[in-house]
Amino acid sequence: MMPEYLRAKNQLIGTVTFAALFSIVFLLVSIPFSHNVWFQLGNSVFFLFTVLFAVTSLLIVIASKVVMYKTRGILPLTMAGYVAWNVCEVIFICLLYTILTISITSQGWGAFIPIFFNSLVYGTISLAIPYIIAGMYCSIEDKKSTIRMMNYGSVVTDEVLPPGGDKKINLYDNGGAMKLSVRSSSLLYMEADDNYIKVWYEDSGGDLRVYMLRCPLKTVEESFLGSSLMRCHRKYIVNLDKVKVLRRGRDGYELYLGNDSIDPIPVTKTYESNVLAYFNREK
């Protein structure tokens, strides 16, 4: 599956912004050396067409990214699907450029193929390259966050632990700063919210609390592999030791944590086998 951070709101906004700036700089540099384009600067009718095309292309990219973000919960994407989505953006904009070029110049439709392939070169440079750079940057940042996260149960603390070996779970933000330390017996579940996660836990008085942490859910999942904290949904990691009831409904399994303030947490097909294996394991 595609890493979730590639469809996060901040990532998509950053990608569009970087691609727009990169494209503007590239086109400004390339215009003086292009002999077969109608891009013009200054006071001319072609300048108006240039501005119209640039604005329209930007709106197409923005609309595409909005759809990608809005459908993240209902349309899972593989890396191949993510790449194909971006390639379609480039092809669509190149087709628009080709049609506009034929319409406003003296070239006929017989020149469609050479114009289109020429535009693919410019489109690949001005869009595909910034997409790749933005994706690599986010991948590096995600790996840094993973490295900064401590593994489950490896935290040194001077606090006396209660009988039974109750462990402390320490959660770090993207900057590597520890933001929350909670006992494993108190942590209930974590919920993804774009580049943040909501950590739901019970305080010393048994009251339900929530803490917002800037950190991808994927990073937390990798840090707690092999523990009772397990991914059951693209949005949820649940402390399975806190589950009171595992019930199969019409749409699949649901986890009940025994707290009236917490709705049943769904288990999707992707993670169903892991969750069931945990409950079916030999004691």
JOPEHU-V754242 format. One record per pair of residues at least 12 apart in sequence whose C-alpha atoms are under 7 Angstrom apart, sorted by the first residue. I is the first residue (numbers start at 1). J is the second residue. Records with the same first field share a line. If there is no record, write none. Layout:
I: J  J
//
This chain:
1: 77  78  79
2: 77  78  79
6: 135
7: 68  69  72
8: 69  194  195
9: 69  194
12: 65
15: 131  134
16: 62
18: 130
19: 127  130  131
22: 126  130
23: 126  127
26: 126
57: 93
61: 89
90: 123  124  127
94: 116  119  120  123
95: 116
98: 112  115  116
145: 174  176  219
146: 219
148: 176
149: 172  223
150: 223
151: 223  224
152: 169  223  224
153: 167  168  169
166: 183  184  185
167: 183  184
168: 181  182  183  184
169: 181  182  183  184
170: 182
173: 213  214  215
174: 214  215
186: 201  202  203
187: 200  201  202  239
188: 200  201  238  239  242
189: 236  237  238  239
190: 236  237  238
191: 235  236  237
192: 217  235  236
195: 214  215  216
196: 212  213  214  215  216
197: 212  213  214  215  216  217
198: 210  211  212  213
199: 211  212
228: 240  241
231: 271
232: 267  268  271  272  275
233: 266  267  268  271
242: 257
243: 255  256  257
244: 256  257  258
245: 257
252: 267  268
253: 266  267
254: 266  267
//
